[in-house]
Amino acid sequence: MANALRALYSEHRSIAAVLHGMQYLVREQRSRDRSVDPRVFRAMLYYLDVFAEREHHPKEEDFLFPALRRRSPEAVAVLDELGREHEHGERSIRELEQALLRYEEGGEREFLVFAAAVERYVGHYFEHMRKEEQLVMPLAEKTLTAADWSAIEDAFASHRDPLDGAPTGDDYDALFTRIVNLAPAPIGFGPAVAGGDRSAPPRRGRPASGFRKRRAR
């Protein structure tokens, strides 16, 4: 498998971890009456906005998808569909931010609308990634040439997933640290949320696997 595809799969894993984290926070309020910490949720939204929307998706749109269009006519329909979903991505984040703001201001009476917005956003995102991984990436692996992959990998070289590990001294490492330090167990290392199970034993070890920072090898 080309290194560029490995990078995209790895980025999908990080995005999926953030999406699962968002669902977890909402479901903890449903089942345990643990209020969603807006700081944690905003850090997750920031990751999806700054990395997924502004770096991950443009890499696909600008480099992988055009190469695949040239090599595989059967991919055109799904690439068009994915492109439309990419165009809607930033607007979806703004809509979720608005739902979070209404929840922050309105409290419990706004929670059900906020929770529905989260589940809708996460469900659409997982379906989007499923189409990429089950339809697009296998076609790319089968049809793109070595020259195609070389050009794509050169273009990908300047991008790094903030949840993927090797320290670079930029703000992405600070973002990862913020998510993990703010998020309560089992997502991260933050303090227990008011209203939770106070009888639970102290937690030890690492954050949930989705947010475990992967070290450079």
Secondary structure, 3 states (H helix, E strand, C coil): CCHHHHHHHHHHHHHHHHHHHHHHHHHHHHHHCCCCCHHHHHHHHHHHHHHHHHHHHHHHHHHHHHHHHHHCHHHHHHHHHHHHHHHHHHHHHHHHHHHHHHHHHHHHHHHHHHHHHHHHHHHHHHHHHHHHHHHHHHHHHHHCCHHHHHHHHHHHCCCCCCCCCCCCCCHHHHHHHHHHHHCCCCCCCCCCCCCCCCCCCCCCCCCCHHHCCCCCC
